[in-house]
């Protein structure tokens, strides 16, 4: 960012134009942002890989049943045995369910268990395209009917409709919950960071403007450009915009406060602060945004959709923090820092602060420090062997024990495990009989459950019941065996789908996405660092430290998930999401540090510049890390395991990266490697000064 352009943004008159501009933008964006939830797509297909076999089966199933069908399974249980009155009550309920308006086919049942203790009724609901959101009220209605006159008979509603109702309840109010919780975390941390009762308002207001504008842009793209947005990406957007946006605000305000001690005119101070800090902030935001865009290479629709959503949030947040926030700061003046207002000519407190002392300690034995730190991080990474990122069962997906999960367990006790979640097969009609024979003979499929296929428009459709729980490893093995057998029928073009196949395909796609996107992100980040730092060694070192930090964070998280939180597994997308967030955001902090080190290396050489850079940026980068960790930790409060896992892993990883990796490991490497960090640029030839035993004194900013 050039000095003239920076000065233009914060000029005595232009600052008001900037503020008015954003007021107009927010007035336009506000109503559009409020409509974002109306374009969120949480249907099954919005999460699936478009090329997956189960996705293609879903498309072909539309000829036999509506794609909006959401069956409910009503389960009755009396451990002492169903009475005649119980059986009569269940039969009456089945007739009453058959009179519902939102049906897609005939109500099936009641079916009674062989042990005489349970019964079930299959209710094929069709609640339309928004069925996922409407399932809650319908399930409540079904439950009210089933509980009426039950006389001690236990009743549960499970199946896809029951799961959808519980998921909808978990997501209910998620946007407002995340927003208010995130704002509260940011405000508290900013109050401790700035020790000012009013300064926190400006970053929070700016972040709110950024979120509103980002949501408006995403709404327009979802409405008119087929961008996939779901509850997961919308929730992460809120956290990311507030977290990253506040980070950029902290870094800018810190440099502005530093320049206020060197300049009488606050407009000049802000121009210099933007000129000096702006390029690093822009480079950091570009790294995060491009890293997110790499998610477009994913097969999974939900992962691919998250990429543009997150990138838009970062870019809009950057624009607001580099234009609106500076304009607001120079408009209000120095008093906003009360009670500790920075005055011209006063000493920079970072020169004698905690991080200056840490730097001196590291300088005594930098090689021992970075080797020891690396070994400790490597030991932490060993926990990865306990990371079971093969997907979550229905029960494991919720933190708690919702009714659909209880009903699922009751079904498993008294009926074949796969009842209510059939495996679906489609094929050419001419080979339907052969496909049925191959499918019914598959180990793990109940042969008697495979009835004659239904044929329409040359396509045959049939279903079968699993003998194992539908979300178990045994069920996934059964689906793979079924696919092998029906694929082998000549000319049948047979395909296997259903909920179990969908979960299996999601796991397969997650592995593909992880193996493809992680190397791409690393390469992109490396290229950006090479361009920014005009070197090769430093980027390689920084990427290596962030990868080590990621492995350590995920290793510790795996141990915490298993032994502290008691999670049964991890979502299959967890490693990729955590990697993208931690690598992109971890490089952020290294960019802030290393650009300052490079700036000071011109005058002092790399070793002394490393201590100056740590002293000058240590406090603000740590504060930024705490803010980002705090915002992601908000995700861990949600009742969904996948969100909690992402929230904890990213929060812990960010803290590890800012406090240990960036402050200790990178600084020690700078001190040990010295000027060779900048090879092959001319800066690699600048002699290193021996770091002083006293606190480093940052050089005045170039004017």
Secondary structure per residue as TSV (DSSP state, phi and psi in degrees):
chain	resnum	aa	ss	phi	psi
A	1	X	-	360.0	119.9
A	2	X	-	-70.7	157.0
A	3	X	H	-64.1	-40.7
A	4	X	H	-64.9	-43.1
A	5	X	H	-66.4	-40.5
A	6	X	H	-61.3	-41.0
A	7	X	H	-66.7	-33.1
A	8	X	H	-65.5	-37.6
A	9	X	H	-65.7	-27.8
A	10	X	T	-121.6	28.2
A	11	X	-	-66.4	166.9
A	12	X	T	-63.5	-29.3
A	13	X	T	-105.9	-39.0
A	14	X	H	-65.8	-22.9
A	15	X	H	-61.3	-35.7
A	16	X	H	-70.2	-34.8
A	17	X	H	-64.3	-39.2
A	18	X	H	-62.0	-44.9
A	19	X	H	-64.1	-44.3
A	20	X	H	-62.9	-40.7
A	21	X	H	-57.1	-48.0
A	22	X	H	-70.5	-31.1
A	23	X	H	-62.5	-41.4
A	24	X	H	-66.3	-43.4
A	25	X	H	-61.1	-43.9
A	26	X	H	-65.1	-38.5
A	27	X	H	-60.7	-36.3
A	28	X	H	-78.5	-40.7
A	29	X	H	-75.8	-30.1
A	30	X	H	-52.2	-55.2
A	31	X	H	-60.8	-35.0
A	32	X	H	-69.8	-40.4
A	33	X	H	-61.1	-36.1
A	34	X	T	-65.6	-16.2
A	35	X	T	-94.6	1.5
A	36	X	G	-58.7	-40.1
A	37	X	G	-63.5	-24.6
A	38	X	G	-72.7	-17.9
A	39	X	G	-109.0	5.4
A	40	X	-	-70.7	134.3
A	41	X	-	-115.8	104.9
A	42	X	-	-108.2	17.0
A	43	X	S	-69.8	161.8
A	44	X	G	-55.1	-44.3
A	45	X	G	-64.8	-23.8
A	46	X	G	-71.7	-13.6
A	47	X	T	-103.0	-17.0
A	48	X	S	-87.5	155.2
A	49	X	B	-66.7	133.7
A	50	X	T	-62.1	-28.1
A	51	X	T	-94.4	-0.1
A	52	X	-	-67.4	149.2
A	53	X	H	-61.4	-40.2
A	54	X	H	-65.8	-31.5
A	55	X	H	-66.7	-42.6
A	56	X	H	-65.6	-35.2
A	57	X	H	-64.9	-40.9
A	58	X	H	-56.6	-42.3
A	59	X	H	-63.6	-42.2
A	60	X	H	-74.6	-27.6
A	61	X	H	-64.4	-21.3
A	62	X	T	-59.3	-24.0
A	63	X	T	-75.1	-17.4
A	64	X	T	-109.9	-27.6
A	65	X	S	-155.8	156.1
A	66	X	-	-63.1	139.0
A	67	X	T	-64.9	-10.9
A	68	X	T	-93.7	6.0
A	69	X	E	-66.6	133.0
A	70	X	E	-135.4	86.2
A	71	X	E	-69.0	143.0
A	72	X	E	-111.2	141.0
A	73	X	E	-115.5	114.1
A	74	X	E	-93.1	123.8
A	75	X	E	-115.1	132.5
A	76	X	E	-117.4	141.9
A	77	X	E	-148.0	135.2
A	78	X	-	-135.9	105.4
A	79	X	T	-54.6	-28.5
A	80	X	T	-80.8	-4.7
A	81	X	-	110.6	137.7
A	82	X	-	-68.9	135.2
A	83	X	-	-87.7	170.8
A	84	X	H	-61.7	-36.9
A	85	X	H	-65.1	-38.2
A	86	X	H	-61.2	-45.5
A	87	X	H	-64.5	-38.0
A	88	X	H	-66.7	-40.0
A	89	X	H	-64.1	-42.9
A	90	X	H	-64.7	-42.3
A	91	X	H	-63.1	-39.7
A	92	X	H	-65.4	-38.5
A	93	X	H	-62.7	-40.7
A	94	X	H	-60.4	-41.3
A	95	X	H	-64.6	-38.4
A	96	X	H	-68.8	-38.8
A	97	X	H	-64.0	-31.1
A	98	X	T	-67.7	-12.6
A	99	X	T	-95.8	1.3
A	100	X	-	-64.8	147.1
A	101	X	S	-77.2	-32.1
A	102	X	S	-93.1	56.3
A	103	X	B	-107.6	151.6
A	104	X	S	-128.6	73.2
A	105	X	S	116.0	-171.9
A	106	X	-	-88.4	141.6
A	107	X	-	-68.1	132.9
A	108	X	E	-108.7	129.3
A	109	X	E	118.1	-177.5
A	110	X	E	-77.9	147.6
A	111	X	E	-112.4	131.7
A	112	X	E	-106.0	142.2
A	113	X	-	-71.7	154.4
A	114	X	T	-67.2	-23.8
A	115	X	T	-84.6	-2.5
A	116	X	S	73.6	13.0
A	117	X	S	-105.4	-10.2
A	118	X	E	-147.5	161.9
A	119	X	E	-144.5	158.4
A	120	X	E	-142.7	150.0
A	121	X	E	-129.6	131.7
A	122	X	E	-99.6	119.5
A	123	X	E	-117.5	104.7
A	124	X	E	-80.6	95.7
A	125	X	E	-86.9	150.5
A	126	X	E	-134.9	101.8
A	127	X	-	-102.9	12.0
A	128	X	-	85.2	-178.1
A	129	X	T	-59.1	-26.3
A	130	X	T	-96.9	23.9
A	131	X	H	-58.3	-32.8
A	132	X	H	-59.1	-38.0
A	133	X	H	-82.2	-27.0
A	134	X	H	-90.7	-8.0
A	135	X	H	-60.2	-33.8
A	136	X	H	-58.2	-48.5
A	137	X	H	-67.3	-37.6
A	138	X	H	-67.6	-42.7
A	139	X	H	-63.0	-38.9
A	140	X	H	-61.3	-39.4
A	141	X	H	-66.1	-43.7
A	142	X	H	-63.7	-42.5
A	143	X	H	-63.0	-39.9
A	144	X	H	-62.6	-40.7
A	145	X	H	-65.2	-44.9
A	146	X	H	-67.5	-33.7
A	147	X	H	-81.4	-19.9
A	148	X	T	-66.3	119.5
A	149	X	T	71.1	22.1
A	150	X	-	-69.8	-29.2
A	151	X	T	52.2	51.7
A	152	X	T	90.8	-7.0
A	153	X	-	-74.0	123.8
A	154	X	E	-75.7	136.7
A	155	X	E	-130.5	137.2
A	156	X	E	-142.5	152.1
A	157	X	E	-117.5	118.5
A	158	X	E	-126.9	-155.0
A	159	X	H	80.3	-178.6
A	160	X	H	-55.6	-38.6
A	161	X	H	-67.4	-41.2
A	162	X	H	-63.8	-43.0
A	163	X	H	-63.7	-40.3
A	164	X	H	-63.5	-39.4
A	165	X	H	-63.9	-42.9
A	166	X	H	-68.0	-37.7
A	167	X	H	-65.8	-42.3
A	168	X	H	-61.5	-38.4
A	169	X	H	-65.4	-39.1
A	170	X	H	-66.0	-36.4
A	171	X	H	-85.3	-10.5
A	172	X	T	-59.4	124.7
A	173	X	T	70.7	14.3
A	174	X	H	-62.2	-37.0
A	175	X	H	-62.8	-50.1
A	176	X	H	-69.4	-37.1
A	177	X	H	-61.7	-48.6
A	178	X	H	-62.8	-42.9
A	179	X	H	-61.3	-52.1
A	180	X	H	-68.1	-38.8
A	181	X	H	-66.3	-40.4
A	182	X	H	-65.0	-44.6
A	183	X	H	-60.3	-43.8
A	184	X	H	-60.6	-44.5
A	185	X	H	-62.1	-46.1
A	186	X	H	-62.2	-44.5
A	187	X	H	-61.6	-46.7
A	188	X	H	-60.4	-46.5
A	189	X	H	-66.3	-40.0
A	190	X	H	-66.2	-35.4
A	191	X	H	-61.8	-42.9
A	192	X	H	-69.5	-35.5
A	193	X	H	-71.8	-49.5
A	194	X	H	-87.0	-22.4
A	195	X	-	52.7	36.1
A	196	X	-	-128.9	135.3
A	197	X	T	-75.7	-9.4
A	198	X	T	-125.2	-26.0
A	199	X	T	-59.9	-33.9
A	200	X	H	-60.2	-24.0
A	201	X	H	-60.3	-40.2
A	202	X	H	-67.5	-47.3
A	203	X	H	-61.6	-38.6
A	204	X	H	-68.0	-42.4
A	205	X	H	-61.1	-44.3
A	206	X	H	-63.6	-41.1
A	207	X	H	-65.1	-37.4
A	208	X	H	-63.5	-41.3
A	209	X	H	-62.3	-43.2
A	210	X	H	-61.9	-44.6
A	211	X	H	-64.1	-43.0
A	212	X	H	-60.7	-46.8
A	213	X	H	-66.7	-40.6
A	214	X	H	-63.4	-43.5
A	215	X	H	-62.4	-37.2
A	216	X	H	-64.9	-45.4
A	217	X	H	-61.8	-43.6
A	218	X	H	-67.0	-37.9
A	219	X	H	-59.6	-45.8
A	220	X	H	-63.4	-40.2
A	221	X	H	-69.5	-37.2
A	222	X	H	-68.6	-35.1
A	223	X	H	-75.0	-39.3
A	224	X	H	-118.5	-8.8
A	225	X	S	-128.5	16.3
A	226	X	-	59.5	30.3
A	227	X	-	-71.9	130.3
A	228	X	-	-83.9	119.9
A	229	X	-	-125.8	129.6
A	230	X	-	-127.8	-178.0
A	231	X	H	-62.4	-34.2
A	232	X	H	-65.4	-50.3
A	233	X	H	-68.7	-34.1
A	234	X	H	-66.4	-39.0
A	235	X	H	-67.1	-43.9
A	236	X	H	-65.3	-33.8
A	237	X	H	-57.3	-46.3
A	238	X	H	-58.7	-48.2
A	239	X	H	-64.9	-43.1
A	240	X	H	-67.5	-44.0
A	241	X	H	-64.5	-45.8
A	242	X	H	-69.0	-40.5
A	243	X	H	-67.9	-55.8
A	244	X	H	-68.3	-40.4
A	245	X	H	-60.8	-43.3
A	246	X	H	-66.5	-34.0
A	247	X	H	-58.2	-49.0
A	248	X	H	-62.5	-37.0
A	249	X	H	-64.2	-43.6
A	250	X	H	-60.4	-43.8
A	251	X	H	-66.9	-40.1
A	252	X	H	-68.8	-45.3
A	253	X	H	-63.2	-38.1
A	254	X	H	-63.1	-43.7
A	255	X	H	-69.5	-35.9
A	256	X	H	-63.9	-44.2
A	257	X	H	-63.4	-36.7
A	258	X	H	-63.7	-42.3
A	259	X	H	-74.8	-25.7
A	260	X	H	-63.8	-24.0
A	261	X	T	-79.3	-9.6
A	262	X	T	-113.9	-11.3
A	263	X	-	-129.9	142.6
A	264	X	S	-77.9	-39.6
A	265	X	S	-88.4	121.9
A	266	X	H	-67.4	-28.7
A	267	X	H	-66.1	-40.9
A	268	X	H	-66.2	-39.6
A	269	X	H	-61.9	-42.7
A	270	X	H	-68.5	-37.0
A	271	X	H	-61.3	-42.9
A	272	X	H	-67.9	-41.0
A	273	X	H	-61.9	-43.3
A	274	X	H	-65.9	-40.2
A	275	X	H	-63.5	-37.5
A	276	X	H	-87.1	-45.3
A	277	X	H	-87.5	-26.2
A	278	X	H	-53.7	-51.2
A	279	X	H	-58.2	-40.7
A	280	X	H	-66.5	-41.2
A	281	X	H	-65.5	-42.7
A	282	X	H	-62.9	-44.8
A	283	X	H	-62.3	-40.5
A	284	X	H	-65.3	-45.7
A	285	X	H	-63.8	-38.7
A	286	X	H	-63.1	-39.1
A	287	X	H	-62.7	-46.1
A	288	X	H	-64.1	-47.2
A	289	X	H	-62.2	-45.3
A	290	X	H	-67.5	-37.8
A	291	X	H	-59.5	-40.4
A	292	X	H	-67.9	-38.9
A	293	X	H	-61.3	-27.7
A	294	X	G	-60.7	-20.2
A	295	X	G	-66.0	-13.7
A	296	X	G	-63.6	-18.0
A	297	X	G	-77.7	-6.1
A	298	X	-	-70.9	149.6
A	299	X	S	-80.0	-36.6
A	300	X	B	-70.7	127.6
A	301	X	H	-60.7	-41.0
A	302	X	H	-65.6	-39.6
A	303	X	H	-68.9	-42.6
A	304	X	H	-63.1	-37.7
A	305	X	H	-69.3	-31.1
A	306	X	H	-63.3	-33.3
A	307	X	H	-55.2	-60.5
A	308	X	H	-63.0	-36.2
A	309	X	H	-60.2	-49.0
A	310	X	H	-67.3	-40.0
A	311	X	H	-63.6	-41.7
A	312	X	H	-62.1	-42.9
A	313	X	H	-59.7	-41.5
A	314	X	H	-67.2	-45.5
A	315	X	H	-65.4	-44.4
A	316	X	H	-65.6	-41.2
A	317	X	H	-60.4	-41.0
A	318	X	H	-61.2	-46.8
A	319	X	H	-60.3	-41.3
A	320	X	H	-69.6	-43.6
A	321	X	H	-71.1	-22.7
A	322	X	T	-97.7	-0.1
A	323	X	T	-127.3	-61.7
A	324	X	H	-66.9	-47.8
A	325	X	H	-60.4	-47.3
A	326	X	H	-59.6	-39.3
A	327	X	H	-63.7	-41.5
A	328	X	H	-65.8	-41.2
A	329	X	H	-64.1	-45.0
A	330	X	H	-75.5	-21.2
A	331	X	H	-71.8	-41.8
A	332	X	H	-81.5	-24.6
A	333	X	-	87.8	-173.6
A	334	X	G	-68.3	-23.3
A	335	X	G	-62.0	-19.3
A	336	X	G	-63.2	-19.9
A	337	X	G	-86.4	-1.1
A	338	X	T	-51.0	137.8
A	339	X	T	-94.6	-0.1
A	340	X	S	-113.6	81.7
A	341	X	-	-81.6	131.0
A	342	X	-	-73.4	122.6
A	343	X	-	-107.9	149.3
A	344	X	T	-60.3	132.2
A	345	X	T	90.3	-7.0
A	346	X	-	-77.9	156.9
A	347	X	-	-71.3	147.6
A	348	X	-	-78.9	116.7
A	349	X	G	-65.6	-22.2
A	350	X	G	-66.3	-19.9
A	351	X	G	-68.4	-20.3
A	352	X	G	-123.5	16.6
A	353	X	S	-81.1	-172.3
A	354	X	H	-60.6	-42.4
A	355	X	H	-73.4	-26.8
A	356	X	H	-64.9	-39.8
A	357	X	H	-68.9	-39.6
A	358	X	H	-60.9	-42.3
A	359	X	H	-60.1	-41.2
A	360	X	H	-64.9	-38.3
A	361	X	H	-64.9	-42.5
A	362	X	H	-64.0	-37.1
A	363	X	H	-64.7	-18.8
A	364	X	H	-70.1	-32.9
A	365	X	S	-152.5	70.1
A	366	X	H	-62.4	-38.2
A	367	X	H	-68.3	-43.7
A	368	X	H	-61.1	-38.0
A	369	X	H	-64.2	-49.5
A	370	X	H	-73.4	-30.9
A	371	X	H	-68.3	-45.5
A	372	X	H	-61.8	-45.2
A	373	X	H	-61.6	-42.1
A	374	X	H	-63.7	-41.1
A	375	X	H	-64.1	-42.5
A	376	X	H	-62.6	-44.4
A	377	X	H	-63.6	-38.7
A	378	X	H	-64.3	-38.9
A	379	X	H	-64.1	-40.6
A	380	X	H	-62.4	-32.9
A	381	X	H	-70.1	-16.7
A	382	X	G	-60.3	-25.9
A	383	X	G	-59.1	-14.9
A	384	X	G	-58.4	-25.8
A	385	X	G	-65.2	-17.9
A	386	X	G	-100.1	7.2
A	387	X	-	-82.3	114.4
A	388	X	-	-105.3	77.0
A	389	X	-	-92.1	54.8
A	390	X	S	-107.2	18.3
A	391	X	-	101.6	160.0
A	392	X	-	-108.9	138.4
A	393	X	-	-71.0	168.7
A	394	X	H	-56.1	-42.6
A	395	X	H	-65.3	-40.7
A	396	X	H	-72.9	-18.3
A	397	X	H	-71.7	-23.1
A	398	X	B	-108.2	141.7
A	399	X	S	-91.6	96.8
A	400	X	S	135.3	-163.7
A	401	X	-	-138.9	73.9
A	402	X	-	-66.4	166.0
A	403	X	H	-61.8	-35.5
A	404	X	H	-64.0	-32.6
A	405	X	H	-73.0	-40.4
A	406	X	H	-61.9	-43.7
A	407	X	H	-62.6	-38.0
A	408	X	H	-62.1	-40.3
A	409	X	H	-68.0	-38.1
A	410	X	H	-63.7	-44.3
A	411	X	H	-56.9	-45.2
A	412	X	H	-64.2	-28.6
A	413	X	H	-74.5	-29.3
A	414	X	H	-119.5	-14.6
A	415	X	S	-131.4	166.3
A	416	X	-	-50.6	137.4
A	417	X	T	-58.3	-30.5
A	418	X	T	-91.8	6.1
A	419	X	T	-60.6	133.6
A	420	X	T	91.5	-14.7
A	421	X	S	-133.8	71.2
A	422	X	-	-72.5	158.4
A	423	X	E	-88.9	130.7
A	424	X	E	-106.0	142.3
A	425	X	E	-132.3	133.0
A	426	X	E	-122.0	147.4
A	427	X	E	-158.6	174.6
A	428	X	E	-67.6	141.0
A	429	X	G	-61.7	-34.6
A	430	X	G	-63.4	-29.2
A	431	X	G	-105.3	16.3
A	432	X	H	-59.7	-40.8
A	433	X	H	-65.0	-42.3
A	434	X	H	-65.7	-39.5
A	435	X	H	-65.0	-40.7
A	436	X	H	-61.8	-42.2
A	437	X	H	-63.5	-44.1
A	438	X	H	-65.1	-40.9
A	439	X	H	-69.3	-46.0
A	440	X	H	-65.2	-25.0
A	441	X	T	-88.2	4.7
A	442	X	S	-74.1	124.1
A	443	X	T	-57.9	130.3
A	444	X	T	103.3	-9.1
A	445	X	E	-108.3	131.1
A	446	X	E	-69.7	110.3
A	447	X	G	-56.7	-39.4
A	448	X	G	-69.3	-16.4
A	449	X	G	-82.2	-13.6
A	450	X	-	-89.2	101.9
A	451	X	-	-91.1	-178.5
A	452	X	-	-62.0	139.0
A	453	X	-	-68.7	150.4
A	454	X	E	-95.0	133.9
A	455	X	E	-118.3	130.7
A	456	X	E	-145.7	132.7
A	457	X	T	50.4	40.9
A	458	X	T	79.2	5.7
A	459	X	E	-117.4	132.6
A	460	X	E	-103.3	143.2
A	461	X	E	-132.4	133.3
A	462	X	E	-147.3	162.6
A	463	X	E	-130.9	158.3
A	464	X	E	-146.3	154.4
A	465	X	E	-100.6	134.3
A	466	X	E	-73.9	147.6
A	467	X	S	-90.3	-6.8
A	468	X	S	-120.6	160.7
A	469	X	-	-52.3	138.2
A	470	X	T	-66.4	-16.5
A	471	X	T	-112.9	25.0
A	472	X	S	-98.2	159.6
A	473	X	H	-58.1	-34.3
A	474	X	H	-63.7	-37.6
A	475	X	H	-66.4	-39.4
A	476	X	H	-64.0	-38.6
A	477	X	H	-63.5	-37.6
A	478	X	H	-64.2	-43.0
A	479	X	H	-60.5	-43.2
A	480	X	H	-64.5	-39.7
A	481	X	H	-64.8	-41.6
A	482	X	H	-62.4	-40.0
A	483	X	H	-64.3	-43.1
A	484	X	H	-59.2	-41.8
A	485	X	H	-72.8	-45.2
A	486	X	H	-76.4	-28.5
A	487	X	H	-65.5	-26.7
A	488	X	T	-77.4	-9.8
A	489	X	S	-73.9	117.0
A	490	X	T	-60.8	132.2
A	491	X	T	71.7	4.3
A	492	X	-	-81.8	-27.5
A	493	X	-	50.5	40.3
A	494	X	-	-76.7	145.2
A	495	X	E	-137.3	148.0
A	496	X	E	-114.1	130.3
A	497	X	E	-136.3	-152.4
A	498	X	S	102.3	171.7
A	499	X	H	-62.4	-39.3
A	500	X	H	-65.0	-42.3
A	501	X	H	-64.8	-36.0
A	502	X	H	-61.5	-47.1
A	503	X	H	-62.8	-39.1
A	504	X	H	-63.9	-43.7
A	505	X	H	-66.7	-33.8
A	506	X	H	-63.7	-41.6
A	507	X	H	-64.3	-42.5
A	508	X	H	-63.4	-42.9
A	509	X	H	-66.7	-36.9
A	510	X	H	-63.1	-40.8
A	511	X	H	-64.1	-42.9
A	512	X	H	-60.7	-47.1
A	513	X	H	-62.1	-42.3
A	514	X	H	-63.2	-46.0
A	515	X	H	-69.5	-27.1
A	516	X	H	-87.6	-46.2
A	517	X	H	-79.4	-35.2
A	518	X	H	-57.3	-49.0
A	519	X	H	-63.2	-35.4
A	520	X	H	-64.3	-45.5
A	521	X	H	-62.2	-43.1
A	522	X	H	-60.5	-42.7
A	523	X	H	-65.2	-43.8
A	524	X	H	-62.1	-46.4
A	525	X	H	-62.2	-41.5
A	526	X	H	-61.9	-44.0
A	527	X	H	-63.6	-43.7
A	528	X	H	-61.3	-43.3
A	529	X	H	-65.1	-40.0
A	530	X	H	-61.0	-41.7
A	531	X	H	-68.1	-44.5
A	532	X	H	-67.7	-46.3
A	533	X	H	-91.7	-7.1
A	534	X	T	52.3	47.4
A	535	X	-	-154.1	171.7
A	536	X	S	-116.3	-44.2
A	537	X	H	-63.0	-50.4
A	538	X	H	-57.7	-47.5
A	539	X	H	-59.5	-41.4
A	540	X	H	-62.2	-42.0
A	541	X	H	-64.1	-45.3
A	542	X	H	-64.7	-42.7
A	543	X	H	-63.2	-41.0
A	544	X	H	-62.0	-40.8
A	545	X	H	-66.9	-37.6
A	546	X	H	-70.5	-38.4
A	547	X	H	-63.0	-42.2
A	548	X	H	-63.2	-39.9
A	549	X	H	-63.1	-43.1
A	550	X	H	-60.1	-46.8
A	551	X	H	-62.2	-41.4
A	552	X	H	-65.6	-44.0
A	553	X	H	-63.6	-43.0
A	554	X	H	-71.7	-32.9
A	555	X	H	-63.4	-46.9
A	556	X	H	-65.5	-40.3
A	557	X	H	-60.5	-40.7
A	558	X	H	-60.0	-41.5
A	559	X	H	-66.9	-40.8
A	560	X	H	-67.0	-42.4
A	561	X	H	-57.6	-43.7
A	562	X	H	-79.9	-44.3
A	563	X	H	-103.4	-14.9
A	564	X	T	-109.5	-54.1
A	565	X	S	-82.1	-21.8
A	566	X	-	74.3	24.1
A	567	X	-	-69.4	139.5
A	568	X	S	-76.2	-18.2
A	569	X	-	-171.7	-161.9
A	570	X	-	-136.6	148.3
A	571	X	-	-61.0	142.6
A	572	X	T	-64.4	-22.3
A	573	X	T	-88.7	-5.0
A	574	X	H	-56.6	-51.9
A	575	X	H	-57.7	-40.6
A	576	X	H	-67.3	-47.9
A	577	X	H	-60.6	-46.2
A	578	X	H	-64.1	-41.2
A	579	X	H	-60.4	-50.1
A	580	X	H	-61.7	-45.3
A	581	X	H	-66.5	-45.8
A	582	X	H	-72.0	-40.4
A	583	X	H	-67.6	-48.1
A	584	X	H	-63.6	-47.2
A	585	X	H	-75.9	-32.1
A	586	X	H	-66.1	-40.3
A	587	X	H	-64.0	-31.7
A	588	X	H	-48.5	-54.7
A	589	X	H	-68.0	-34.7
A	590	X	H	-66.4	-35.6
A	591	X	H	-63.9	-45.4
A	592	X	H	-58.8	-43.1
A	593	X	H	-69.9	-49.5
A	594	X	H	-72.8	-30.6
A	595	X	H	-66.5	-35.3
A	596	X	H	-70.5	-40.6
A	597	X	H	-61.7	-41.9
A	598	X	H	-65.1	-40.1
A	599	X	H	-59.5	-43.3
A	600	X	H	-79.5	-23.0
A	601	X	H	-64.2	-27.6
A	602	X	H	-59.8	-34.5
A	603	X	H	-99.5	-29.0
A	604	X	H	-121.9	-6.6
A	605	X	-	84.0	161.9
A	606	X	H	-68.5	-39.8
A	607	X	H	-66.5	-46.8
A	608	X	H	-69.6	-36.2
A	609	X	H	-62.3	-32.2
A	610	X	H	-61.8	-40.1
A	611	X	H	-73.1	-38.3
A	612	X	H	-63.9	-45.1
A	613	X	H	-62.2	-42.1
A	614	X	H	-64.9	-44.1
A	615	X	H	-63.8	-41.1
A	616	X	H	-75.8	-33.2
A	617	X	H	-108.7	-11.3
A	618	X	H	-55.3	-49.3
A	619	X	H	-64.9	-46.3
A	620	X	H	-71.9	-36.4
A	621	X	H	-68.5	-38.7
A	622	X	H	-63.0	-42.8
A	623	X	H	-61.9	-42.1
A	624	X	H	-62.2	-40.4
A	625	X	H	-64.9	-39.6
A	626	X	H	-64.3	-40.5
A	627	X	H	-62.1	-49.5
A	628	X	H	-64.5	-41.4
A	629	X	H	-63.3	-40.6
A	630	X	H	-63.8	-40.0
A	631	X	H	-69.0	-40.3
A	632	X	H	-70.4	-31.1
A	633	X	H	-62.6	-23.8
A	634	X	G	-58.9	-33.8
A	635	X	G	-60.5	-30.7
A	636	X	G	-69.5	-11.4
A	637	X	G	-86.0	-10.2
A	638	X	S	-76.5	154.6
A	639	X	S	-80.8	16.3
A	640	X	B	-112.8	128.7
A	641	X	H	-60.7	-42.5
A	642	X	H	-60.0	-43.0
A	643	X	H	-65.2	-43.5
A	644	X	H	-61.5	-39.2
A	645	X	H	-67.0	-45.1
A	646	X	H	-62.9	-45.0
A	647	X	H	-60.0	-48.1
A	648	X	H	-66.2	-48.5
A	649	X	H	-62.1	-43.4
A	650	X	H	-70.0	-42.4
A	651	X	H	-60.7	-48.4
A	652	X	H	-63.6	-42.1
A	653	X	H	-63.8	-39.2
A	654	X	H	-65.3	-44.3
A	655	X	H	-62.6	-43.1
A	656	X	H	-60.5	-40.5
A	657	X	I	-69.6	-43.0
A	658	X	I	-75.1	-40.2
A	659	X	I	-85.6	-37.8
A	660	X	I	-104.1	-56.8
A	661	X	I	-68.1	-53.5
A	662	X	I	-69.8	-44.8
A	663	X	I	-76.4	-42.6
A	664	X	I	-98.0	-57.8
A	665	X	I	-65.2	-50.1
A	666	X	I	-67.2	-40.6
A	667	X	H	-63.5	-42.5
A	668	X	H	-63.6	-39.8
A	669	X	H	-65.8	-40.2
A	670	X	H	-59.1	-44.3
A	671	X	H	-69.1	-34.4
A	672	X	H	-79.3	-45.5
A	673	X	H	-78.5	-34.4
A	674	X	G	66.4	-141.6
A	675	X	G	-62.5	-20.1
A	676	X	G	-67.1	-13.3
A	677	X	G	-58.8	-29.4
A	678	X	G	-95.5	8.8
A	679	X	T	-59.6	135.4
A	680	X	T	-103.5	21.2
A	681	X	S	-73.2	167.8
A	682	X	G	-62.2	-25.3
A	683	X	G	-62.9	-23.3
A	684	X	G	-67.1	-13.4
A	685	X	G	-97.5	-6.5
A	686	X	S	-73.2	122.5
A	687	X	-	-60.4	143.8
A	688	X	-	-83.9	130.3
A	689	X	-	-81.2	146.6
A	690	X	-	-73.3	122.1
A	691	X	-	-55.6	137.3
A	692	X	-	-71.3	153.5
A	693	X	S	-74.1	-14.2
A	694	X	S	-94.6	173.2
A	695	X	-	-61.7	138.3
A	696	X	-	-67.6	144.6
A	697	X	-	-109.9	109.2
A	698	X	-	-59.6	138.1
A	699	X	-	-72.1	150.7
A	700	X	-	-59.4	146.0
A	701	X	-	-64.3	143.9
A	702	X	-	-68.4	133.3
A	703	X	-	-106.2	360.0
